[in-house]
Amino acid sequence: MSDTTNSATTGWKQLDTARLCLALLVVAAHANYIFITPLGYTASFPITEWMARYAVLGFFVLSGVVIGRSLVQRRDGFVPFLIRRIGRIYPPLILSFVLLIAIDHVLRAAGIPTRTLPNAGPMTSSYSYDPPSAALCLATFGFRGWLASEANGALWSLVIEMRCYVVAGLLAQVAFSRSRAGKIGWSAALLGAVGLLARDPRLDPLITICYAAFAFGLLLNLAVKRIPPVLPVVRLDISYSLYIVHAPVMLGLFFASYQPAFPSLAGALALSAAAILAALALSIFSARFVEPFRGQALAAAWKNALASRGSPAKPLPAGNSSF
């Protein structure tokens, strides 16, 4: 039975719907922060801020469940696992950076300031970003550099998730390796990766809780083998793309529309709706035309490299699997 069919019959595809709901909670919280709080309506800000944090923790639990299931079912090695993760994460992420830079150039070409606006209440973000740090983060799969910036602050959690993937993949190799030397080698690599995380200067209670949420998801995967039908299944999984593209769209529209004067509350709500719709449209485009390129060229190259050395290589499943 294929992964896709098995996912549908056991309820696992419902996780796509759950992730979309969590992403929409984050998007709504950021819309409130960017468009509503500058007008002085700040009473709901603490609530929406915590709502977004709990949604992110939910992401980590679901991610731990999905990654744990993938590692248990496939057992095809650390490199193929990492190739799949890179292929899943990087194409939409690169699109989000192209979008971020394009919006920045449009704002600058129009002479629109992108610095923090005075009297904007809790909304203190500017449209700034750090390409060298982001490039270093991509090159090291999250262990050096940083993806998040004021222009796209949501990416902080993606860095943590990338690190969790590496640790989970190494942990799986320790568990599934059949030789003593293999277990020792993978254990050393695992300890090295955990040591890097422990020495992270950005490590704080929130990041620690995110690591714990992912670990809980891994453990939950061992107990949950079937999910009863509860949620409708979405035909197109846009949760990841929505999460990583919405912030630049919102901030770009904010700086273009809140200068020289702030809009009315009705105008702010209309701008919020327009930004969310634009982010949804971009997410659908990404899910249909960008996300399908999930590193199949890299996977094929790795398979060919193993074959040329005379090592058997298990065929990678089709790229349309969510896992």
C-alpha positions as CSV (number, residue, x, y, z in Angstrom):
1,M,0.0,0.0,0.0
2,S,1.4,3.4,-0.9
3,D,2.2,6.1,1.7
4,T,-0.6,8.3,0.3
5,T,-3.3,5.6,0.4
6,N,-2.2,4.5,3.9
7,S,-2.2,8.0,5.2
8,A,-5.8,8.6,3.9
9,T,-7.1,5.3,5.3
10,T,-5.6,5.7,8.7
11,G,-6.5,9.3,9.2
12,W,-3.0,10.7,8.9
13,K,-3.9,13.1,6.2
14,Q,-5.9,14.9,8.8
15,L,-2.6,16.3,10.1
16,D,-2.5,18.5,7.0
17,T,-5.8,20.1,8.1
18,A,-4.5,20.5,11.7
19,R,-1.4,22.2,10.5
20,L,-3.4,24.5,8.3
21,C,-5.6,25.5,11.3
22,L,-2.5,26.2,13.4
23,A,-0.9,28.3,10.5
24,L,-4.1,30.3,10.3
25,L,-4.0,31.0,14.0
26,V,-0.4,32.4,13.6
27,V,-1.4,34.4,10.6
28,A,-4.4,35.9,12.4
29,A,-2.2,36.8,15.4
30,H,0.4,38.5,13.2
31,A,-2.4,40.4,11.4
32,N,-3.6,41.7,14.7
33,Y,0.0,42.7,15.7
34,I,0.8,44.4,12.4
35,F,-2.4,46.1,11.4
36,I,-4.5,46.5,14.5
37,T,-2.2,47.2,17.5
38,P,-0.7,50.4,15.9
39,L,-4.2,52.0,16.1
40,G,-4.2,51.6,19.9
41,Y,-6.3,48.4,20.0
42,T,-3.9,46.4,22.2
43,A,-6.2,44.7,24.7
44,S,-6.2,41.5,22.6
45,F,-2.5,41.5,21.8
46,P,-1.4,39.4,24.8
47,I,-4.1,36.8,23.9
48,T,-3.2,36.6,20.3
49,E,0.5,36.5,21.1
50,W,0.1,33.4,23.3
51,M,-2.3,32.0,20.8
52,A,0.4,32.1,18.2
53,R,3.0,30.5,20.6
54,Y,0.7,27.6,21.4
55,A,0.0,27.2,17.7
56,V,3.7,26.9,17.1
57,L,4.1,24.4,19.9
58,G,1.3,22.4,18.1
59,F,3.3,22.5,14.9
60,F,6.3,21.0,16.8
61,V,4.2,18.2,18.2
62,L,2.7,17.3,14.8
63,S,6.1,17.6,13.2
64,G,7.5,15.2,15.7
65,V,4.7,12.7,15.0
66,V,5.2,12.9,11.3
67,I,9.0,12.7,11.3
68,G,8.9,9.9,13.8
69,R,6.5,8.0,11.6
70,S,8.7,8.6,8.5
71,L,11.8,7.4,10.2
72,V,10.2,4.3,11.5
73,Q,8.6,3.3,8.2
74,R,11.4,4.1,5.8
75,R,14.6,3.3,7.6
76,D,16.6,4.1,4.5
77,G,19.5,6.0,6.1
78,F,20.3,9.5,7.4
79,V,21.3,11.0,4.1
80,P,18.2,10.1,2.2
81,F,16.1,11.4,5.1
82,L,18.0,14.7,5.1
83,I,17.6,15.0,1.4
84,R,13.9,14.7,1.7
85,R,13.9,17.3,4.5
86,I,15.9,19.7,2.3
87,G,13.7,19.0,-0.6
88,R,10.6,19.7,1.5
89,I,11.9,22.9,3.2
90,Y,14.1,24.7,0.8
91,P,12.1,25.3,-2.4
92,P,9.3,27.2,-0.7
93,L,11.7,28.9,1.7
94,I,13.8,30.2,-1.2
95,L,10.6,31.5,-2.8
96,S,9.8,33.3,0.5
97,F,13.2,35.0,0.4
98,V,12.7,36.0,-3.2
99,L,9.3,37.5,-2.2
100,L,10.8,39.3,0.8
101,I,13.6,40.9,-1.3
102,A,11.1,41.8,-4.1
103,I,8.8,43.6,-1.7
104,D,11.8,45.4,-0.2
105,H,12.9,46.6,-3.7
106,V,9.3,47.8,-4.5
107,L,9.1,49.7,-1.3
108,R,12.5,51.4,-1.8
109,A,11.7,52.2,-5.5
110,A,8.5,53.9,-4.3
111,G,10.4,55.9,-1.7
112,I,8.5,54.3,1.1
113,P,10.4,54.2,4.5
114,T,10.7,50.8,6.0
115,R,12.0,51.8,9.5
116,T,10.1,51.2,12.7
117,L,7.2,53.7,12.7
118,P,6.8,56.0,15.8
119,N,3.6,55.7,17.8
120,A,2.8,52.3,16.4
121,G,2.4,50.7,19.8
122,P,3.7,47.2,20.2
123,M,4.3,47.0,16.4
124,T,8.0,47.8,16.4
125,S,9.1,45.7,13.4
126,S,11.0,47.2,10.5
127,Y,11.5,45.7,7.1
128,S,15.0,44.6,7.6
129,Y,16.8,41.3,7.0
130,D,20.2,39.7,7.0
131,P,21.0,37.7,3.8
132,P,24.5,36.5,5.0
133,S,23.1,35.0,8.2
134,A,20.2,33.4,6.3
135,A,22.6,31.9,3.7
136,L,24.8,30.5,6.5
137,C,21.8,29.0,8.1
138,L,20.7,27.3,4.9
139,A,24.2,26.0,4.3
140,T,24.4,24.4,7.8
141,F,20.8,23.3,8.0
142,G,20.1,25.6,10.9
143,F,23.1,25.0,13.1
144,R,24.8,28.3,12.2
145,G,23.3,31.6,11.2
146,W,19.7,32.5,11.5
147,L,16.7,32.7,9.1
148,A,14.4,35.0,11.1
149,S,14.5,38.7,10.7
150,E,12.2,41.7,11.5
151,A,10.9,41.3,7.9
152,N,10.0,37.6,8.5
153,G,10.1,36.9,12.2
154,A,8.1,33.7,11.9
155,L,11.1,31.8,10.5
156,W,12.7,31.5,13.9
157,S,10.7,28.3,14.5
158,L,11.8,26.8,11.2
159,V,15.4,26.9,12.3
160,I,14.5,25.0,15.5
161,E,12.5,22.5,13.5
162,M,15.5,21.9,11.1
163,R,17.7,21.2,14.0
164,C,15.1,18.8,15.4
165,Y,15.1,16.9,12.1
166,V,18.9,16.4,12.3
167,V,18.7,15.1,15.9
168,A,15.8,12.9,15.1
169,G,17.5,11.4,12.1
170,L,20.7,10.7,14.0
171,L,18.6,9.2,16.9
172,A,17.0,6.9,14.4
173,Q,20.3,5.7,13.1
174,V,21.4,4.9,16.6
175,A,18.2,2.9,17.2
176,F,18.2,1.1,13.8
177,S,21.9,0.5,13.2
178,R,22.7,-3.2,13.2
179,S,26.4,-3.0,14.0
180,R,28.1,-2.0,17.2
181,A,30.5,0.3,15.2
182,G,27.5,1.9,13.6
183,K,25.8,2.6,16.9
184,I,29.0,4.1,18.3
185,G,29.5,6.3,15.3
186,W,26.0,7.6,15.1
187,S,25.9,8.1,18.9
188,A,29.0,10.3,18.7
189,A,27.3,12.3,15.9
190,L,24.1,12.6,18.0
191,L,26.0,13.8,21.0
192,G,27.9,16.4,18.9
193,A,24.6,17.7,17.4
194,V,23.0,17.9,20.9
195,G,26.1,19.7,22.2
196,L,25.8,22.3,19.5
197,L,22.2,22.9,20.5
198,A,23.1,23.2,24.2
199,R,25.7,25.9,23.3
200,D,23.4,27.9,21.2
201,P,23.5,31.5,22.4
202,R,19.9,32.0,21.5
203,L,18.7,29.1,23.6
204,D,15.9,30.3,25.9
205,P,12.9,28.7,27.6
206,L,10.7,29.0,24.5
207,I,13.2,27.3,22.3
208,T,13.7,24.6,24.9
209,I,9.9,24.0,25.1
210,C,9.8,23.7,21.3
211,Y,12.5,21.0,21.5
212,A,10.5,19.3,24.1
213,A,7.3,19.5,22.0
214,F,9.0,17.9,19.1
215,A,10.4,15.1,21.3
216,F,6.9,14.6,22.7
217,G,5.6,14.2,19.1
218,L,8.3,11.5,18.5
219,L,7.2,9.6,21.5
220,L,3.5,10.0,20.6
221,N,4.2,8.5,17.2
222,L,5.2,5.2,19.0
223,A,1.8,5.1,20.7
224,V,-0.5,6.3,17.9
225,K,-0.8,3.9,15.0
226,R,-4.2,5.1,13.7
227,I,-6.1,8.4,13.9
228,P,-9.9,8.2,13.8
229,P,-11.6,10.5,11.2
230,V,-12.3,13.8,12.9
231,L,-11.2,16.6,10.6
232,P,-11.9,17.0,6.9
233,V,-8.9,16.3,4.7
234,V,-7.6,19.3,2.7
235,R,-6.9,18.6,-0.9
236,L,-3.8,20.9,-1.0
237,D,-1.5,21.3,1.9
238,I,-0.6,25.0,2.0
239,S,0.2,25.3,5.7
240,Y,4.0,25.4,5.4
241,S,4.0,28.0,2.5
242,L,1.4,30.1,4.3
243,Y,3.5,30.1,7.5
244,I,6.7,31.3,5.7
245,V,5.2,33.9,3.3
246,H,2.6,35.8,5.2
247,A,4.8,38.1,7.3
248,P,6.6,39.8,4.4
249,V,3.3,40.4,2.6
250,M,1.8,41.9,5.7
251,L,4.7,44.1,6.6
252,G,5.0,45.3,3.0
253,L,1.4,46.3,2.9
254,F,1.7,47.9,6.4
255,F,4.5,50.2,5.4
256,A,2.8,51.1,2.1
257,S,-0.5,51.9,3.8
258,Y,0.3,53.3,7.2
259,Q,2.3,56.3,6.0
260,P,2.0,59.2,6.2
261,A,-1.1,58.6,8.4
262,F,-2.6,55.5,9.9
263,P,-5.9,54.2,8.5
264,S,-9.2,53.8,10.3
265,L,-10.0,50.6,12.1
266,A,-12.2,49.6,9.1
267,G,-9.3,50.3,6.8
268,A,-7.0,48.3,9.0
269,L,-9.4,45.3,8.9
270,A,-9.6,45.6,5.2
271,L,-5.9,45.7,4.8
272,S,-5.6,42.6,7.1
273,A,-8.0,40.7,4.9
274,A,-6.2,41.8,1.8
275,A,-2.9,40.7,3.2
276,I,-4.2,37.3,4.3
277,L,-5.9,36.7,0.9
278,A,-2.6,37.6,-0.9
279,A,-0.7,35.2,1.4
280,L,-3.2,32.5,0.7
281,A,-2.9,33.0,-3.0
282,L,0.9,32.8,-2.8
283,S,0.7,29.7,-0.7
284,I,-1.5,28.0,-3.2
285,F,0.9,28.9,-6.0
286,S,3.8,27.6,-3.9
287,A,2.0,24.3,-3.0
288,R,1.1,23.6,-6.6
289,F,4.2,24.7,-8.5
290,V,7.1,25.0,-6.0
291,E,6.7,22.4,-3.3
292,P,6.4,19.4,-5.7
293,F,10.1,19.9,-6.4
294,R,11.2,18.1,-3.3
295,G,14.8,17.4,-4.0
296,Q,14.3,14.5,-6.4
297,A,17.4,15.5,-8.4
298,L,19.4,15.3,-5.2
299,A,17.9,12.0,-4.2
300,A,18.6,10.6,-7.7
301,A,22.2,11.8,-7.5
302,W,22.7,10.1,-4.1
303,K,21.2,6.9,-5.4
304,N,23.4,7.0,-8.5
305,A,26.5,7.7,-6.3
306,L,25.7,4.6,-4.2
307,A,25.1,2.5,-7.2
308,S,28.4,3.5,-8.8
309,R,30.2,2.3,-5.6
310,G,28.4,-1.0,-5.7
311,S,26.2,-0.2,-2.6
312,P,22.5,-1.1,-2.8
313,A,20.3,1.9,-2.6
314,K,16.6,1.7,-1.6
315,P,14.4,3.7,-4.0
316,L,13.1,6.9,-2.5
317,P,9.3,7.1,-2.5
318,A,7.5,9.5,-4.8
319,G,7.9,13.1,-3.9
320,N,4.1,13.7,-3.4
321,S,4.1,12.1,0.0
322,S,3.6,14.5,2.9
323,F,5.9,12.4,5.0
